[in-house]
Amino acid sequence: MEYTVNFKSHGKSVAVEEGKTILDAAALASIAVESNCGAAGTCGKCKVHVVEGFDPKAERIGTKFFTEDEMNDGWVLACKYEVHQDLTVEVPIQKDAFSRKTKLNSLLDNITINSPIKKVYLELEKPSINDQCPDFERIIRALDLDITKQKPTRGLLAVIPKTLRDHQFRITAVVNDDQLMWIEGGDTSSQKYGMVFDIGTTTVVCLLINLDTGEIEGAAAETNPQNVFGADVISRINYVISKQDTGEGLAQCHEKVTTCMNDLAMRAVAEAGVDKTMVYEATVVGNTTMSELFAGVDPSYLAPSPFIPGYVSGVHMTGKELGFDINPESHVYLLPNIAGYVGSDTVGVILGTHIHERPQYSGAIDVGTNGEIVLAGNGRILACSTAAGPAFEGAQIKFGMRAADGAIEAVYIDNEAGTCKVDVIGKKKAKGICGSGILDAIAQLYKNNIIDFRGRFRGDADDIHPALKERMVKTEEGYEFILATAEESVKKRPVVICQKDIGELQLAKGAIYAGFKVLMAEMGITIEDMKEIMIAGAFGSYIKVDSAMAIGLFPELPNGKIISIGNAASEGARLALVSQEERELCAELARKSEYIELSSRPDFQDEYVMAMYLPRS
């Protein structure tokens, strides 16, 4: 028997078999519901509100994640609540979290905007008995293009005759690299758009770009809906492997992300008030796994050693074959990868920073679920990837959440005064803590000797102010420190950081620090030779550099600087979209980059073990 699940928050409904979960229904509807534990009911991230059809007598799993009021009001874990009748469900949408993903530091002023897409307004001579030139050839003649090099598509040829006559042979021709790709009635030459997609393991970002100016006209972002198959790339690869005989896993992962991208594209054009058919081209970046799943390439062979990707070159596709509801003849270019675990997003960072042109030695770290690191200088570009895990995104943290309203983003502890204060996004009561807040909290705990260099709480220490000691609560899993009291919390229960949270961040920061040290060793330099480290990604834009240094996230630069540069991967994709020269350069940079495989390096393991400790002065 089937029942209907209506996702009121997204305007979608699906029919599912009785006994399936709300998370299953969300996956079927291509609605992203955050879930980081593989539907085990242990992370508490997939909370949704059943507004109609809620059964208060149904078995409840994960009750520790809810207040009593929430439980009575129909809040449930999507991965565990089964469908036994028609339901109406609201999925929380955290808009602020995604707006941060679109923050770019632009290099547009330093390049020549030269999109391969050109638009030319034409007033054609009408056919006559003395001029029986076919419609397509008539347009090519007016454009002064070589007819022998044209490769018209069926879709283009189908629209030409009627469009010409409906508009009295006054049309705008859309030309892509000397190929006629589309025509439009009247003069639309001033309206020319493209799109940038950044497919992150956790979040997918879409930017609508004016191809004449390079400016962002609209933006949208959403949780990557592939998260129903796992929070990290290995989980998703394993899901594809589990259904390799039928190819169903690959097909599902591909469909999830392309549907999400199309939805984001429609939101971006709606925000800008742009005709979707005037989006003619898109560039796409993502890590190697995300790139292959998007391209419909089986990533199964990335997981086992020697971690071989199916391809590294750039891939050309059409919007039509991907199911994108933009111009029917639109082109999509997926930037090249570098290696199995260094993808086109890292190429985007290299291009978006022009790190290869910077004086002396420069580094770039894209902080996310995977930490990609680039080191350039002396004519070389080195790159590696570390499995940082999702802690920087707020995942696998007890009260972790995205950087949305209610998230603690900064912490201030004063052991002498016995005070703990927090900054909350939206200036509201605390709901949880995001990545920058977690980093800040650990830095403050360490600075005030509440935890030691191993990251362990000093519960019995005499030098901790009594008021702060009251915030240290001993549980079966170890100590927790109260960042926001029950009175300061939305859910009327304390928001804490626990021993396991500290361990998760130590693992993440240790991997990034150790990866950077290995690249320096490979380059034959020391930290004194470094002049700058650029921190890319949304997380990097909001962290406090002094807190990052306090916990040893980055090597300390004695003579240089550490700067945040926003979403550099998207910036690189934008440069490749609006400039033919930059697109050619990105392919050259990908080929030139040297990949360093950390798993085969004993020095990485040694550095990693030491880097998990907090720095001792």
ROKOL-384484 format. One record per residue (C-alpha): residue in three letters; x, y, z. Coordinates in steps of 0.05 Angstrom, whole numbers, padded with zeros to 5 digits, always signed. Example, Ala and Ser with C-alpha at 12.3 -4.5 7.8 and 13.67 -1.06 7.14 Angstrom:
<pts>
ALA+00246-00090+00156SER+00273-00021+00143
</pts>
This chain:
<pts>
MET+00000+00000+00000GLU+00025+00070-00016TYR+00016+00136+00021THR+00030+00208+00001VAL+00083+00249+00035ASN+00073+00323+00021PHE+00136+00365+00034LYS+00101+00430+00047SER+00166+00469+00055HIS+00188+00450-00016GLY+00122+00445-00053LYS+00133+00372-00071SER+00093+00308-00059VAL+00113+00235-00070ALA+00079+00168-00061VAL+00118+00117-00020GLU+00105+00046+00002GLU+00080+00036+00073GLY+00137+00026+00122LYS+00187+00070+00085THR+00216+00128+00125ILE+00208+00202+00114LEU+00282+00203+00094ASP+00266+00152+00039ALA+00209+00197+00016ALA+00254+00258+00016ALA+00305+00221-00026LEU+00251+00201-00076ALA+00229+00274-00080SER+00302+00298-00088ILE+00296+00339-00025ALA+00360+00346+00015VAL+00353+00326+00088GLU+00417+00330+00128SER+00438+00261+00152ASN+00508+00244+00173CYS+00502+00175+00205GLY+00477+00132+00148ALA+00405+00132+00175ALA+00428+00100+00240GLY+00390+00152+00282THR+00452+00171+00320CYS+00470+00240+00293GLY+00403+00275+00303LYS+00413+00320+00242CYS+00353+00297+00202LYS+00300+00329+00245VAL+00235+00346+00209HIS+00167+00371+00230VAL+00106+00327+00215VAL+00050+00379+00213GLU-00006+00333+00189GLY-00014+00259+00200PHE+00032+00255+00261ASP+00020+00194+00305PRO+00039+00210+00377LYS+00037+00136+00394ALA+00087+00116+00341GLU+00153+00087+00365ARG+00202+00144+00377ILE+00277+00136+00365GLY+00327+00190+00381THR+00285+00224+00434LYS+00348+00254+00465PHE+00351+00302+00407PHE+00284+00334+00423THR+00252+00374+00478GLU+00186+00350+00506ASP+00149+00406+00469GLU+00181+00386+00403MET+00162+00313+00413ASN+00090+00332+00427ASP+00089+00379+00367GLY+00109+00326+00316TRP+00184+00334+00309VAL+00217+00268+00289LEU+00280+00239+00259ALA+00267+00231+00184CYS+00311+00169+00181LYS+00270+00132+00233TYR+00198+00156+00227GLU+00159+00107+00184VAL+00102+00125+00137HIS+00037+00090+00155GLN-00011+00144+00131ASP-00011+00207+00089LEU+00036+00259+00118THR+00051+00333+00110VAL+00123+00348+00129GLU+00164+00412+00136VAL+00239+00407+00126PRO+00278+00464+00158ILE+00315+00507+00106GLN+00377+00542+00132LYS+00385+00599+00083ASP+00440+00636+00121ALA+00484+00574+00118PHE+00482+00574+00043SER+00490+00649+00032ARG+00560+00643+00061LYS+00577+00592+00008THR+00570+00645-00047LYS+00621+00694-00019LEU+00675+00706-00071ASN+00739+00747-00072SER+00743+00768-00145LEU+00800+00769-00194LEU+00755+00795-00250ASP+00792+00861-00252ASN+00856+00825-00270ILE+00830+00786-00331THR+00800+00801-00398ILE+00727+00780-00401ASN+00721+00741-00465SER+00665+00691-00463PRO+00661+00641-00520ILE+00587+00659-00524LYS+00573+00717-00571LYS+00505+00748-00589VAL+00494+00786-00654TYR+00431+00823-00674LEU+00414+00812-00748GLU+00363+00844-00795LEU+00363+00794-00852GLU+00340+00802-00923LYS+00275+00763-00933PRO+00276+00705-00982SER+00250+00718-01052ILE+00245+00682-01118ASN+00313+00711-01134ASP+00343+00694-01066GLN+00324+00624-01046CYS+00380+00615-00996PRO+00357+00565-00941ASP+00343+00595-00873PHE+00402+00566-00836GLU+00451+00585-00891ARG+00421+00655-00894ILE+00439+00666-00820ILE+00509+00638-00829ARG+00520+00683-00889ALA+00500+00744-00849LEU+00547+00724-00793ASP+00603+00714-00843LEU+00618+00645-00815ASP+00647+00585-00852ILE+00587+00542-00872THR+00631+00480-00880LYS+00651+00482-00807GLN+00580+00488-00779LYS+00550+00429-00741PRO+00478+00449-00729THR+00436+00408-00681ARG+00367+00383-00694GLY+00340+00428-00639LEU+00370+00490-00670LEU+00345+00474-00740ALA+00275+00461-00714VAL+00266+00531-00685ILE+00296+00571-00742PRO+00240+00575-00795LYS+00184+00598-00749THR+00228+00645-00707LEU+00251+00681-00770ARG+00181+00692-00797ASP+00148+00708-00730HIS+00198+00765-00722GLN+00202+00791-00793PHE+00273+00763-00801ARG+00298+00807-00744ILE+00334+00759-00697THR+00392+00753-00649ALA+00441+00697-00665VAL+00476+00662-00608VAL+00546+00639-00629ASN+00591+00593-00589ASP+00663+00591-00614ASP+00642+00606-00686GLN+00586+00555-00683LEU+00514+00580-00689MET+00480+00548-00628TRP+00413+00585-00623ILE+00370+00642-00649GLU+00321+00688-00614GLY+00268+00736-00641GLY+00284+00810-00637ASP+00344+00843-00606THR+00365+00805-00544SER+00440+00818-00552SER+00445+00851-00484GLN+00421+00790-00446LYS+00475+00736-00441TYR+00482+00691-00381GLY+00520+00631-00356MET+00522+00590-00292VAL+00574+00565-00243PHE+00561+00502-00202ASP+00605+00481-00144ILE+00587+00410-00124GLY+00611+00401-00053THR+00605+00336-00014THR+00561+00374+00035THR+00533+00433-00005VAL+00517+00448-00078VAL+00524+00522-00099CYS+00496+00555-00162LEU+00515+00625-00186LEU+00481+00660-00244ILE+00534+00701-00281ASN+00527+00758-00331LEU+00573+00737-00387ASP+00587+00809-00409THR+00609+00835-00340GLY+00625+00772-00301GLU+00581+00796-00244ILE+00537+00751-00202GLU+00464+00764-00218GLY+00433+00709-00175ALA+00453+00653-00128ALA+00424+00592-00094ALA+00452+00535-00052GLU+00426+00471-00021THR+00450+00411+00018ASN+00476+00358-00030PRO+00419+00309-00034GLN+00468+00251-00043ASN+00477+00256+00033VAL+00422+00204+00040PHE+00474+00155+00014GLY+00527+00178+00064ALA+00561+00240+00092ASP+00628+00230+00057VAL+00656+00209-00010ILE+00675+00139+00013SER+00604+00125+00037ARG+00576+00146-00030ILE+00628+00106-00069ASN+00610+00045-00027TYR+00536+00057-00042VAL+00552+00056-00117ILE+00593-00008-00107SER+00536-00041-00070LYS+00492-00034-00131GLN+00545-00040-00184ASP+00513-00101-00217THR+00451-00061-00237GLY+00483+00008-00240GLU+00426+00034-00197GLY+00471+00067-00145LEU+00509+00108-00197ALA+00444+00127-00232GLN+00413+00150-00166CYS+00473+00191-00145HIS+00476+00223-00214GLU+00402+00239-00215LYS+00403+00268-00144VAL+00457+00319-00159THR+00433+00339-00229THR+00362+00348-00204CYS+00388+00391-00147MET+00430+00432-00195ASN+00371+00445-00240ASP+00328+00465-00181LEU+00382+00514-00159ALA+00388+00542-00230MET+00313+00556-00231ARG+00317+00591-00164ALA+00376+00633-00186VAL+00343+00657-00251ALA+00278+00671-00214GLU+00315+00713-00163ALA+00347+00754-00219GLY+00285+00758-00263VAL+00324+00727-00321ASP+00295+00686-00378LYS+00321+00616-00366THR+00331+00604-00441MET+00384+00659-00441VAL+00430+00616-00399TYR+00476+00588-00452GLU+00534+00557-00415ALA+00555+00530-00347THR+00621+00511-00314VAL+00623+00459-00259VAL+00674+00441-00204GLY+00675+00389-00150ASN+00721+00339-00118THR+00738+00279-00161THR+00683+00235-00133MET+00630+00289-00140SER+00655+00304-00210GLU+00650+00232-00232LEU+00581+00222-00201PHE+00557+00285-00237ALA+00586+00261-00303GLY+00555+00192-00293VAL+00623+00158-00287ASP+00630+00100-00238PRO+00676+00123-00181SER+00683+00054-00151TYR+00757+00049-00167LEU+00774+00112-00129ALA+00764+00078-00062PRO+00816+00022-00063SER+00890+00034-00073PRO+00919+00059-00120PHE+00858+00106-00123ILE+00851+00111-00198PRO+00799+00160-00228GLY+00762+00145-00292TYR+00790+00209-00324VAL+00823+00275-00305SER+00811+00316-00368GLY+00755+00368-00373VAL+00688+00340-00396HIS+00640+00374-00445MET+00566+00359-00438THR+00500+00392-00457GLY+00447+00419-00412LYS+00396+00377-00450GLU+00430+00310-00434LEU+00435+00330-00360GLY+00362+00350-00357PHE+00376+00423-00343ASP+00316+00468-00358ILE+00358+00525-00388ASN+00372+00539-00461PRO+00359+00475-00500GLU+00428+00478-00534SER+00467+00500-00473HIS+00537+00475-00462VAL+00565+00449-00395TYR+00639+00445-00381LEU+00665+00404-00322LEU+00734+00429-00304PRO+00791+00379-00304ASN+00813+00339-00242ILE+00884+00330-00219ALA+00882+00261-00187GLY+00837+00211-00150TYR+00827+00256-00089VAL+00845+00324-00117GLY+00789+00346-00163SER+00765+00403-00207ASP+00748+00444-00145THR+00822+00447-00129VAL+00836+00467-00201GLY+00784+00522-00189VAL+00823+00545-00127ILE+00888+00547-00166LEU+00856+00586-00223GLY+00814+00630-00176THR+00876+00652-00137HIS+00927+00650-00194ILE+00972+00621-00141HIS+01022+00600-00194GLU+01035+00674-00208ARG+01044+00697-00137PRO+01114+00718-00114GLN+01155+00669-00072TYR+01120+00610-00039SER+01045+00612-00028GLY+00996+00560-00002ALA+00921+00552-00007ILE+00877+00507+00036ASP+00805+00493+00018VAL+00775+00475+00085GLY+00716+00428+00081THR+00696+00355+00088ASN+00759+00341+00049GLY+00817+00388+00060GLU+00851+00402-00006ILE+00919+00436-00001VAL+00961+00471-00054LEU+01032+00496-00049ALA+01062+00536-00106GLY+01130+00568-00118ASN+01194+00562-00158GLY+01154+00542-00220ARG+01120+00482-00186ILE+01049+00469-00162LEU+01039+00413-00110ALA+00971+00388-00088CYS+00945+00337-00038SER+00880+00319-00003THR+00867+00301+00069ALA+00806+00268+00098ALA+00789+00324+00146GLY+00719+00298+00158PRO+00655+00339+00166ALA+00671+00370+00234PHE+00686+00438+00202GLU+00616+00436+00173GLY+00587+00423+00242ALA+00574+00349+00228GLN+00591+00293+00277ILE+00590+00346+00332LYS+00540+00337+00388PHE+00507+00404+00378GLY+00537+00417+00310MET+00498+00453+00256ARG+00509+00495+00195ALA+00524+00569+00200ALA+00451+00590+00204ASP+00409+00631+00252GLY+00418+00603+00323ALA+00489+00576+00311ILE+00543+00597+00360GLU+00599+00626+00315ALA+00646+00656+00366VAL+00664+00642+00439TYR+00697+00686+00492ILE+00722+00654+00557ASP+00756+00693+00613ASN+00784+00648+00668GLU+00802+00706+00713ALA+00731+00735+00711GLY+00698+00667+00707THR+00656+00686+00646CYS+00636+00651+00581LYS+00602+00691+00527VAL+00582+00672+00457ASP+00562+00706+00391VAL+00502+00674+00358ILE+00485+00683+00284GLY+00421+00724+00278LYS+00430+00751+00349LYS+00381+00699+00374LYS+00382+00646+00427ALA+00431+00589+00415LYS+00408+00527+00378GLY+00476+00495+00365ILE+00547+00510+00343CYS+00577+00516+00273GLY+00648+00502+00250SER+00678+00570+00266GLY+00646+00568+00335ILE+00674+00498+00349LEU+00744+00521+00330ASP+00736+00584+00372ALA+00710+00545+00432ILE+00768+00497+00433ALA+00818+00554+00425GLN+00787+00590+00484LEU+00784+00527+00527TYR+00858+00515+00513LYS+00879+00587+00524ASN+00844+00587+00592ASN+00875+00520+00612ILE+00807+00485+00616ILE+00834+00432+00568ASP+00907+00410+00562PHE+00951+00401+00501ARG+00921+00332+00489GLY+00852+00364+00485ARG+00830+00332+00551PHE+00787+00370+00601ARG+00824+00387+00665GLY+00765+00371+00709ASP+00803+00367+00775ALA+00848+00428+00764ASP+00850+00480+00819ASP+00868+00538+00773ILE+00800+00540+00738HIS+00751+00594+00762PRO+00693+00563+00803ALA+00642+00594+00756LEU+00674+00559+00697LYS+00680+00494+00735GLU+00605+00496+00744ARG+00600+00495+00668MET+00641+00430+00666VAL+00592+00373+00672LYS+00617+00301+00679THR+00577+00249+00639GLU+00586+00176+00623GLU+00623+00197+00559GLY+00668+00246+00595TYR+00666+00320+00610GLU+00623+00371+00573PHE+00630+00446+00576ILE+00567+00489+00575LEU+00573+00544+00522ALA+00501+00568+00527THR+00457+00554+00587ALA+00386+00527+00583GLU+00361+00598+00591GLU+00404+00621+00533SER+00382+00563+00489VAL+00323+00558+00441LYS+00309+00487+00464LYS+00315+00504+00538ARG+00373+00457+00547PRO+00447+00474+00549VAL+00488+00476+00486VAL+00554+00442+00502ILE+00619+00421+00472CYS+00640+00351+00494GLN+00704+00310+00495LYS+00685+00274+00431ASP+00674+00341+00395ILE+00745+00363+00413GLY+00772+00297+00388GLU+00736+00304+00321LEU+00766+00373+00310GLN+00835+00349+00330LEU+00831+00295+00277ALA+00809+00345+00225LYS+00860+00399+00241GLY+00915+00348+00248ALA+00903+00321+00178ILE+00907+00391+00147TYR+00969+00412+00186ALA+01005+00347+00170GLY+00986+00351+00096PHE+01015+00421+00091LYS+01080+00400+00126VAL+01088+00342+00075LEU+01080+00390+00017MET+01133+00436+00046ALA+01180+00377+00054GLU+01167+00356-00018MET+01180+00427-00042GLY+01244+00429-00001ILE+01225+00490+00040THR+01211+00508+00113ILE+01157+00551+00142GLU+01205+00610+00142ASP+01203+00608+00066MET+01127+00617+00063LYS+01098+00686+00050GLU+01023+00672+00053ILE+00971+00618+00064MET+00903+00630+00033ILE+00843+00598+00067ALA+00788+00581+00018GLY+00717+00559+00028ALA+00659+00586+00069PHE+00689+00561+00134GLY+00754+00597+00120SER+00717+00663+00111TYR+00690+00664+00181ILE+00743+00634+00226LYS+00788+00676+00271VAL+00859+00667+00248ASP+00886+00673+00319SER+00840+00617+00342ALA+00862+00574+00283MET+00934+00586+00302ALA+00920+00572+00375ILE+00897+00501+00361GLY+00949+00488+00306LEU+00903+00486+00246PHE+00954+00521+00202PRO+01030+00528+00208GLU+01049+00594+00239LEU+01080+00642+00190PRO+01136+00683+00223ASN+01145+00730+00163GLY+01080+00722+00124LYS+01006+00726+00130ILE+00944+00682+00131ILE+00884+00709+00092SER+00813+00686+00078ILE+00793+00687+00004GLY+00721+00661+00003ASN+00696+00608-00045ALA+00757+00604-00090ALA+00733+00541-00125SER+00672+00577-00150GLU+00714+00638-00168GLY+00758+00594-00212ALA+00697+00565-00246ARG+00671+00636-00257LEU+00737+00657-00290ALA+00734+00595-00335LEU+00662+00613-00353VAL+00674+00685-00375SER+00743+00679-00406GLN+00767+00632-00460GLU+00839+00646-00440GLU+00825+00628-00367ARG+00791+00564-00389GLU+00851+00543-00430LEU+00896+00562-00371CYS+00857+00518-00323ALA+00871+00457-00366GLU+00945+00475-00368LEU+00948+00485-00292ALA+00914+00418-00280ARG+00966+00383-00323LYS+01023+00420-00289SER+01000+00405-00218GLU+01038+00350-00182TYR+00995+00305-00139ILE+01026+00280-00073GLU+00992+00217-00046LEU+00995+00223+00029SER+00975+00152+00046SER+01040+00126+00018ARG+01084+00174+00057PRO+01110+00153+00126ASP+01125+00225+00141PHE+01051+00242+00136GLN+01033+00191+00190ASP+01088+00218+00235GLU+01066+00290+00224TYR+00993+00271+00233VAL+01004+00239+00301MET+01041+00301+00327ALA+00993+00350+00294MET+00933+00323+00332TYR+00961+00353+00396LEU+00948+00427+00411PRO+01010+00471+00404ARG+01053+00481+00465SER+01090+00546+00471
</pts>
